[in-house]
């Protein structure tokens, strides 16, 4: 039976999705795990994988088109299957729910379906055996409304014990491990990897091996559909093999370019801030294992990278006498909305200083003389900012209506120019990382940001932002605060100019910094003291290593 594929919600704030490119065309065969399309969200462009087998029978969203979440995107089924009812029903009803008032007949049908679902849910809930445990999407934070399953650590048919990690779940704040508090066999998975669902939706069912749970439903989830029966019966072995590879193996690149990593290696890589796509696997069939992560040297990646956060964006040539209409991308719409909100809600003010960069230039030259090491001035500035924030926690803060949040972690966002606007990848726990680690992360994330390969969670959680236009020859400028941060630092070019030292006019190298502050959290004196500390670190860089 044909399956309707709808526009997925790939981030917590995503409302619309735009199809960047289809990897399949109508008539192509599709297998479980194949990449169907690349979808642009409000944060990044992400690959979307198919969770069914069949033939692509219909494409409902063309390349370059943006549609709301849950809109009809595609239909997959058996070759030659009649899908006219699905196109008219599923596709049109989705649009009617969002744009138009439903017709009377459609509304009546919907009411009947709701009634049937409600009665089915009540009946199934009442028939849950005592030894079967229904696990729902947990509320892992006070503000969490939906959760996204990042990865499953168990597959259907596996034995689970009290305390086992069942899955990793992404909330509105972080990715957290979810432990199970019962024993049994994993009988059903209600939310696939990469899918998002409201709190209390059916996450999994655990019970005695062989128990029939096809009719059990919770939180409005529909009873098991035929696609699950198809996976578990006709293609059971093939799907089991695929899921085993994705949950227990590590880096293995197939024809679609998909990477796999074991849970232990993945967690270790995340703790160290490594990009798993840069790690070469030495396990079975090229998989990444714990040893690969432990032996990974980020400086090798840094050396290979040929771009940084200041790489220019190609200009568009417009013939004289002509106008060119460029549709606003989802990313640019969101950027415009958030910057406008920041400018008109946060009372901005600016503090400016000029820093002597002679000692930083000398220190950088000495550091880059070390084999396999190459750091930029921006890397040193980011490190100095992180260390200064540790001494001035009020600058590392967020304003809420009822309280000011002083963040214990220091995570610096680094503004990166991309064709569609601006992205801000985040170096997590910046003050605890070495210059080479910071350099490798910034170069890697900047490159992937421009290639639209960066992940949404790599642009979340910043507590302070640095924007550097020095490479463009800009001597000084001001920036709009990247909320929920309280401040953003604008970094200009290092300029050779006459300066006064010890009463003598000599040739020096200086750099101008401008700190934009939210006056609700950072007063003038607080921001000034922070800049004084930052200036001390930059003019005496050895102090950062004491």
C-alpha positions as CSV (number, residue, x, y, z in Angstrom):
1,X,0.0,0.0,0.0
2,X,1.3,3.5,-0.9
3,X,2.7,5.7,1.8
4,X,2.2,9.4,2.1
5,X,5.4,11.3,2.9
6,X,4.8,14.7,4.5
7,X,7.1,17.7,5.0
8,X,9.0,16.8,8.3
9,X,9.7,19.1,11.2
10,X,13.5,19.1,11.3
11,X,14.0,21.7,14.0
12,X,12.0,22.9,17.0
13,X,11.3,26.3,15.3
14,X,10.7,25.1,11.8
15,X,7.3,26.1,10.3
16,X,8.1,25.8,6.6
17,X,10.5,23.6,4.6
18,X,12.0,24.3,1.2
19,X,13.1,21.5,-1.2
20,X,16.6,22.3,-2.2
21,X,17.1,19.2,-4.4
22,X,15.4,15.9,-5.0
23,X,17.8,12.9,-5.0
24,X,15.1,10.7,-6.6
25,X,12.7,11.3,-9.4
26,X,9.2,9.8,-10.1
27,X,9.6,6.2,-11.1
28,X,12.8,5.6,-9.2
29,X,13.0,2.7,-6.7
30,X,13.5,3.8,-3.1
31,X,14.9,1.7,-0.3
32,X,14.8,2.2,3.5
33,X,17.5,4.7,4.4
34,X,17.9,6.3,0.9
35,X,18.2,10.1,0.9
36,X,15.0,11.4,-0.8
37,X,15.7,15.1,-0.8
38,X,17.6,18.0,0.8
39,X,15.3,20.3,2.8
40,X,16.1,23.8,3.8
41,X,14.8,24.7,7.3
42,X,15.1,27.9,9.2
43,X,18.5,26.8,10.4
44,X,20.2,24.7,7.8
45,X,19.9,22.4,4.8
46,X,19.4,18.8,6.0
47,X,19.2,15.5,4.2
48,X,15.8,13.6,4.5
49,X,15.9,9.8,4.4
50,X,13.1,7.5,3.4
51,X,11.8,5.1,6.0
52,X,9.9,2.9,3.6
53,X,10.7,0.8,0.5
54,X,9.0,1.1,-2.9
55,X,8.8,3.3,-6.0
56,X,8.5,7.1,-5.9
57,X,5.1,7.6,-7.4
58,X,4.5,11.3,-6.9
59,X,6.3,14.4,-5.9
60,X,4.1,17.1,-4.3
61,X,6.7,19.8,-3.7
62,X,9.0,20.9,-6.6
63,X,12.6,22.0,-6.1
64,X,12.8,25.5,-4.9
65,X,9.3,25.4,-3.4
66,X,8.6,26.1,0.3
67,X,5.6,24.5,2.0
68,X,4.3,24.3,5.6
69,X,5.3,21.4,7.8
70,X,3.0,18.3,7.4
71,X,2.2,19.2,3.7
72,X,2.1,16.4,1.2
73,X,5.7,16.0,-0.1
74,X,5.8,12.7,-1.9
75,X,4.0,9.3,-2.2
76,X,5.9,6.0,-2.3
77,X,4.3,2.7,-3.1
78,X,4.2,-0.2,-5.6
79,X,4.9,0.4,-9.3
80,X,1.7,1.2,-11.2
81,X,-0.4,1.6,-8.0
82,X,-3.4,4.0,-8.2
83,X,-2.7,7.0,-5.9
84,X,-5.3,9.4,-7.1
85,X,-7.3,9.1,-3.9
86,X,-4.2,9.9,-1.8
87,X,-3.3,12.9,-3.9
88,X,-6.9,14.3,-3.7
89,X,-7.4,13.2,-0.1
90,X,-4.2,13.4,1.9
91,X,-2.6,16.2,-0.2
92,X,-5.6,18.5,-0.6
93,X,-6.9,18.0,3.0
94,X,-3.5,19.1,4.3
95,X,-3.7,22.3,2.3
96,X,-7.3,22.9,3.3
97,X,-6.5,22.5,6.9
98,X,-3.8,25.2,6.7
99,X,-5.2,27.5,4.0
100,X,-8.9,27.0,3.4
101,X,-12.0,26.0,5.3
102,X,-12.7,22.3,4.8
103,X,-15.7,21.3,2.7
104,X,-18.7,19.9,4.6
105,X,-18.1,16.4,3.4
106,X,-14.4,16.5,4.3
107,X,-15.2,17.9,7.7
108,X,-17.8,15.2,8.3
109,X,-15.3,12.5,7.2
110,X,-12.7,14.0,9.6
111,X,-15.2,13.9,12.5
112,X,-15.9,10.3,11.8
113,X,-12.2,9.5,11.6
114,X,-11.5,11.3,14.9
115,X,-14.4,9.4,16.5
116,X,-13.1,6.1,15.2
117,X,-9.5,6.9,16.3
118,X,-10.7,8.0,19.7
119,X,-12.8,4.8,20.2
120,X,-9.9,2.7,18.9
121,X,-7.5,4.4,21.3
122,X,-9.8,3.9,24.3
123,X,-10.3,0.3,23.4
124,X,-6.6,-0.4,22.8
125,X,-5.6,1.4,25.9
126,X,-8.0,-0.6,28.0
127,X,-6.7,-3.8,26.5
128,X,-3.0,-3.2,27.3
129,X,-1.8,-6.4,29.1
130,X,-0.4,-5.9,32.5
131,X,3.1,-7.1,31.5
132,X,3.3,-4.7,28.5
133,X,4.7,-1.3,29.2
134,X,3.9,1.7,26.9
135,X,6.8,4.2,27.0
136,X,5.8,7.8,25.9
137,X,7.9,10.8,24.9
138,X,9.2,12.1,28.2
139,X,9.2,15.8,29.2
140,X,13.0,16.3,29.8
141,X,12.8,20.1,30.4
142,X,10.3,22.5,31.8
143,X,9.7,24.2,28.5
144,X,9.8,21.0,26.4
145,X,6.7,20.5,24.2
146,X,8.1,18.2,21.6
147,X,11.0,15.8,21.4
148,X,13.1,14.5,18.5
149,X,14.7,11.0,18.5
150,X,18.3,11.5,17.5
151,X,19.3,7.9,17.7
152,X,18.0,4.6,19.0
153,X,20.4,2.4,21.1
154,X,18.1,-0.6,20.8
155,X,16.2,-2.1,17.9
156,X,12.9,-4.0,17.8
157,X,13.5,-7.5,19.2
158,X,16.3,-6.5,21.5
159,X,16.2,-7.3,25.2
160,X,16.2,-4.3,27.5
161,X,16.9,-4.1,31.2
162,X,16.3,-1.5,33.9
163,X,18.8,1.4,33.4
164,X,19.6,0.7,29.8
165,X,19.9,3.7,27.5
166,X,17.0,3.4,25.1
167,X,17.5,6.4,22.9
168,X,19.0,9.9,22.6
169,X,16.3,12.6,22.6
170,X,16.7,16.2,21.5
171,X,14.7,18.7,23.5
172,X,14.4,22.4,23.1
173,X,17.7,22.8,25.1
174,X,19.9,19.8,24.5
175,X,20.3,16.2,23.4
176,X,19.8,13.8,26.4
177,X,20.1,10.1,26.9
178,X,16.8,8.4,27.9
179,X,17.1,5.4,30.3
180,X,14.4,2.7,30.5
181,X,13.0,1.8,33.9
182,X,11.5,-1.6,33.0
183,X,12.7,-5.0,31.8
184,X,11.5,-6.9,28.7
185,X,11.8,-7.0,24.9
186,X,11.5,-3.9,22.7
187,X,8.3,-4.8,20.8
188,X,7.6,-1.6,18.9
189,X,9.3,1.8,18.0
190,X,6.7,4.5,17.7
191,X,9.1,7.4,16.6
192,X,11.8,6.8,14.1
193,X,15.3,8.4,14.2
194,X,15.1,12.0,13.1
195,X,11.3,12.2,13.7
196,X,9.8,14.7,16.2
197,X,6.7,14.2,18.2
198,X,4.8,15.9,21.1
199,X,5.5,15.0,24.7
200,X,3.4,11.9,25.8
201,X,3.3,10.5,22.2
202,X,4.0,6.8,21.9
203,X,7.8,6.3,21.9
204,X,8.1,2.6,22.4
205,X,6.4,-0.6,23.7
206,X,8.2,-3.1,25.9
207,X,6.9,-6.4,27.0
208,X,7.3,-10.2,26.7
209,X,8.8,-11.5,23.5
210,X,6.2,-12.3,20.9
211,X,3.4,-10.2,22.3
212,X,1.0,-8.7,19.7
213,X,1.1,-4.9,20.2
214,X,-0.2,-3.8,16.8
215,X,-3.3,-2.2,18.2
216,X,-1.8,-0.4,21.2
217,X,-1.8,3.4,20.8
218,X,-1.2,6.3,23.1
219,X,-1.5,10.1,22.8
220,X,-3.5,10.1,19.6
221,X,-1.0,8.0,17.7
222,X,-2.7,5.9,15.1
223,X,-2.7,2.1,15.5
224,X,0.1,0.3,13.7
225,X,-0.2,0.8,10.0
226,X,0.6,-1.5,7.1
227,X,4.0,0.0,6.6
228,X,5.1,-1.4,9.9
229,X,3.7,-4.8,9.0
230,X,5.6,-4.5,5.8
231,X,8.8,-3.7,7.5
232,X,8.4,-6.4,10.1
233,X,7.1,-9.2,7.8
234,X,7.9,-9.0,4.1
235,X,11.1,-7.0,4.6
236,X,11.9,-7.9,8.2
237,X,15.4,-9.2,7.6
238,X,16.5,-6.4,5.3
239,X,15.2,-3.6,7.7
240,X,16.7,-5.4,10.7
241,X,20.0,-5.5,9.0
242,X,19.9,-1.8,8.1
243,X,18.9,-0.8,11.6
244,X,21.6,-3.0,13.1
245,X,24.2,-1.2,11.0
246,X,22.9,2.3,11.9
247,X,22.7,1.6,15.7
248,X,25.8,-0.5,16.3
249,X,28.3,0.2,13.6
250,X,30.1,3.4,12.9
251,X,31.3,5.3,10.0
252,X,30.4,3.4,6.9
253,X,29.8,5.4,3.7
254,X,27.3,3.8,1.3
255,X,26.2,5.1,-2.1
256,X,24.1,7.8,-0.5
257,X,27.1,9.1,1.5
258,X,25.4,8.3,4.8
259,X,27.7,8.0,7.9
260,X,27.1,5.6,10.8
261,X,28.7,5.7,14.3
262,X,28.4,3.5,17.4
263,X,26.8,5.1,20.4
264,X,30.0,5.0,22.5
265,X,32.1,6.6,19.7
266,X,29.5,9.2,19.0
267,X,29.2,10.3,22.6
268,X,33.0,10.4,22.9
269,X,33.3,12.5,19.8
270,X,30.6,14.9,21.0
271,X,32.3,15.3,24.4
272,X,35.5,16.2,22.6
273,X,33.8,18.5,20.1
274,X,34.9,16.5,17.0
275,X,33.0,16.3,13.7
276,X,32.5,12.6,13.0
277,X,32.5,13.2,9.2
278,X,36.2,14.0,9.6
279,X,37.1,10.8,11.5
280,X,38.2,7.7,9.5
281,X,36.8,4.4,10.8
282,X,39.1,1.4,11.2
283,X,36.4,-1.0,12.5
284,X,34.5,-3.7,10.5
285,X,33.7,-2.4,7.0
286,X,35.2,1.0,7.8
287,X,33.2,1.8,10.9
288,X,34.3,4.3,13.5
289,X,35.0,2.8,16.9
290,X,36.1,4.3,20.2
291,X,39.8,3.9,19.3
292,X,39.3,6.0,16.1
293,X,37.9,8.9,18.2
294,X,40.6,8.7,20.8
295,X,43.3,8.7,18.0
296,X,41.7,11.5,16.0
297,X,43.9,14.7,15.7
298,X,41.8,17.8,14.9
299,X,44.9,19.8,14.0
300,X,45.2,17.6,10.9
301,X,41.8,18.7,9.8
302,X,42.7,22.3,10.6
303,X,45.8,22.0,8.4
304,X,43.7,20.6,5.5
305,X,41.1,23.3,5.7
306,X,41.6,26.1,3.3
307,X,38.8,28.5,4.3
308,X,37.9,30.3,7.5
309,X,35.1,32.3,8.9
310,X,36.0,35.4,6.9
311,X,36.0,33.8,3.4
312,X,34.2,36.1,1.0
313,X,30.8,35.3,-0.6
314,X,30.7,35.4,-4.4
315,X,28.9,38.5,-5.8
316,X,26.0,38.2,-8.3
317,X,26.5,40.0,-11.6
318,X,23.3,41.9,-12.8
319,X,23.3,43.3,-16.3
320,X,22.9,47.0,-16.6
321,X,19.3,48.1,-17.1
322,X,17.8,44.9,-15.7
323,X,16.4,44.0,-12.3
324,X,16.6,40.5,-10.9
325,X,14.1,39.2,-8.5
326,X,15.6,36.9,-5.8
327,X,13.1,35.0,-3.6
328,X,13.8,35.3,0.1
329,X,15.1,31.9,1.4
330,X,13.7,30.5,4.6
331,X,17.0,31.3,6.3
332,X,17.0,34.9,5.2
333,X,13.4,35.4,6.4
334,X,14.3,34.0,9.8
335,X,17.5,36.1,10.0
336,X,15.4,39.2,9.1
337,X,12.8,38.4,11.7
338,X,15.2,37.7,14.5
339,X,17.5,40.7,13.9
340,X,14.5,43.0,13.8
341,X,13.2,41.5,17.0
342,X,16.7,42.0,18.6
343,X,17.1,45.5,17.4
344,X,13.7,46.7,18.7
345,X,13.4,44.7,21.9
346,X,17.0,44.9,23.3
347,X,18.2,48.4,24.1
348,X,21.6,48.4,22.3
349,X,24.5,50.6,23.2
350,X,28.2,50.4,22.1
351,X,31.6,50.4,23.7
352,X,34.7,50.9,21.6
353,X,38.4,50.3,22.3
354,X,41.7,50.1,20.3
355,X,44.1,47.2,21.0
356,X,47.8,47.0,20.5
357,X,48.3,43.8,18.5
358,X,52.1,43.6,18.3
359,X,52.4,40.8,21.0
360,X,49.5,38.8,19.5
361,X,51.2,38.9,16.1
362,X,54.5,37.7,17.6
363,X,52.8,35.0,19.5
364,X,50.8,33.8,16.5
365,X,54.0,33.6,14.5
366,X,55.7,31.4,17.1
367,X,52.7,29.1,17.4
368,X,52.4,28.6,13.7
369,X,56.0,27.7,13.6
370,X,55.1,24.4,15.4
371,X,54.6,21.6,12.8
372,X,51.0,20.8,11.8
373,X,49.7,23.9,13.5
374,X,48.1,27.0,12.0
375,X,45.9,29.4,13.9
376,X,44.3,32.7,12.9
377,X,44.0,36.0,14.7
378,X,40.3,35.2,15.0
379,X,41.0,32.0,16.9
380,X,43.1,33.9,19.4
381,X,40.4,36.6,19.8
382,X,37.7,33.9,20.4
383,X,39.9,32.2,23.1
384,X,40.6,35.6,24.8
385,X,36.9,36.4,24.8
386,X,36.1,33.1,26.4
387,X,38.6,33.6,29.2
388,X,37.5,37.2,29.8
389,X,33.9,36.0,30.1
390,X,34.9,33.7,32.9
391,X,35.9,36.7,34.9
392,X,32.8,38.7,34.0
393,X,29.8,36.3,34.2
394,X,27.2,39.0,33.8
395,X,28.3,39.6,30.2
396,X,27.8,35.9,29.6
397,X,24.1,36.2,30.3
398,X,20.5,36.1,28.9
399,X,17.6,38.4,29.7
400,X,14.2,36.9,30.7
401,X,11.3,39.0,31.8
402,X,11.3,37.4,35.3
403,X,15.0,36.8,35.8
404,X,18.5,37.3,34.4
405,X,20.3,34.0,33.5
406,X,24.0,33.9,34.2
407,X,25.4,30.9,32.1
408,X,27.9,28.6,33.7
409,X,29.1,27.3,30.3
410,X,30.8,29.6,27.9
411,X,30.0,28.9,24.3
412,X,31.1,31.4,21.6
413,X,29.1,31.8,18.4
414,X,31.2,32.8,15.4
415,X,29.4,34.7,12.6
416,X,30.0,33.2,9.2
417,X,29.0,34.8,5.9
418,X,27.1,32.4,3.6
419,X,25.3,33.1,0.2
420,X,21.9,33.3,1.9
421,X,23.0,35.6,4.7
422,X,24.7,34.7,8.0
423,X,25.1,31.6,10.1
424,X,26.5,31.4,13.6
425,X,28.2,28.1,14.4
426,X,28.9,27.6,18.1
427,X,32.1,26.5,19.7
428,X,30.8,24.8,22.9
429,X,32.7,25.2,26.2
430,X,35.2,27.5,24.5
431,X,37.2,28.4,27.6
432,X,38.1,24.8,28.1
433,X,39.5,24.2,24.6
434,X,43.0,24.8,23.3
435,X,43.7,27.2,20.4
436,X,44.2,24.3,18.0
437,X,40.9,22.8,19.0
438,X,39.1,26.1,18.6
439,X,40.8,26.7,15.2
440,X,39.9,23.3,13.9
441,X,36.2,23.6,15.0
442,X,35.7,27.1,13.5
443,X,37.3,26.1,10.1
444,X,35.3,22.9,9.9
445,X,32.0,24.4,10.9
446,X,32.5,27.5,8.6
447,X,33.2,25.2,5.6
448,X,30.2,23.0,6.3
449,X,28.0,26.1,6.9
450,X,28.8,27.4,3.4
451,X,28.2,23.9,1.9
452,X,24.9,23.8,3.8
453,X,26.0,20.6,5.6
454,X,26.1,22.0,9.2
455,X,23.7,20.6,11.7
456,X,21.1,22.6,13.4
457,X,22.3,21.8,16.9
458,X,25.8,23.1,16.0
459,X,24.3,26.6,15.8
460,X,22.4,26.5,19.1
461,X,23.5,27.3,22.7
462,X,25.7,30.3,22.2
463,X,26.2,32.6,25.2
464,X,28.2,35.3,23.3
465,X,28.9,36.1,19.7
466,X,32.0,37.3,17.7
467,X,31.7,38.9,14.3
468,X,35.0,39.6,12.4
469,X,35.1,41.7,9.3
470,X,38.9,42.3,9.5
471,X,39.6,40.2,6.4
472,X,37.4,42.5,4.3
473,X,39.5,45.5,5.4
474,X,36.8,47.0,7.7
475,X,38.5,48.9,10.5
476,X,35.5,49.3,12.7
477,X,31.7,48.5,12.7
478,X,28.8,47.7,15.0
479,X,26.6,44.6,15.1
480,X,23.1,43.7,16.1
481,X,23.0,41.4,19.2
482,X,22.5,37.7,18.4
483,X,19.7,37.0,21.0
484,X,19.4,35.4,23.5
485,X,23.0,36.6,24.0
486,X,23.5,39.8,25.9
487,X,26.5,41.0,23.8
488,X,28.2,40.7,20.4
489,X,31.8,41.7,19.7
490,X,32.6,43.4,16.3
491,X,36.3,42.8,15.3
492,X,38.0,45.1,12.8
493,X,41.2,44.8,10.7
494,X,44.7,45.0,12.1
495,X,46.0,48.3,10.8
496,X,49.6,49.5,10.6
497,X,49.7,53.1,11.8
498,X,51.8,55.6,13.8
499,X,51.4,55.1,17.6
500,X,53.0,56.7,20.6
501,X,55.1,54.4,22.8
502,X,57.3,55.6,25.6
503,X,56.8,59.2,24.4
504,X,58.0,58.3,20.9
505,X,56.0,58.1,17.6
506,X,56.7,54.6,16.2
507,X,55.1,52.3,13.7
508,X,52.5,50.0,15.4
509,X,49.7,47.6,14.6
510,X,46.3,48.2,16.3
511,X,42.8,46.7,16.0
512,X,39.5,48.3,16.9
513,X,36.8,46.4,18.9
514,X,33.2,47.4,19.3
515,X,31.1,45.7,22.0
516,X,27.3,45.9,21.5
517,X,25.5,45.4,24.8
518,X,22.0,44.8,25.9
519,X,21.5,47.5,28.6
520,X,18.9,45.3,30.4
521,X,21.7,42.9,31.5
522,X,25.0,44.6,30.9
523,X,25.5,48.1,32.3
524,X,28.2,50.5,30.9
525,X,30.7,49.8,33.7
526,X,30.2,46.0,33.4
527,X,30.9,46.1,29.7
528,X,33.9,48.4,30.1
529,X,35.5,46.1,32.7
530,X,35.0,43.1,30.4
531,X,36.7,45.0,27.5
532,X,39.6,46.0,29.8
533,X,40.2,42.3,30.7
534,X,39.9,41.3,27.0
535,X,42.4,44.0,26.1
536,X,44.9,42.7,28.7
537,X,44.7,39.2,27.3
538,X,45.3,40.4,23.8
539,X,48.1,42.8,24.6
540,X,49.7,40.2,26.9
541,X,48.8,36.9,25.2
542,X,51.0,34.8,27.5
543,X,48.5,35.5,30.3
544,X,46.0,33.2,28.5
545,X,48.4,30.3,29.1
546,X,49.0,30.9,32.8
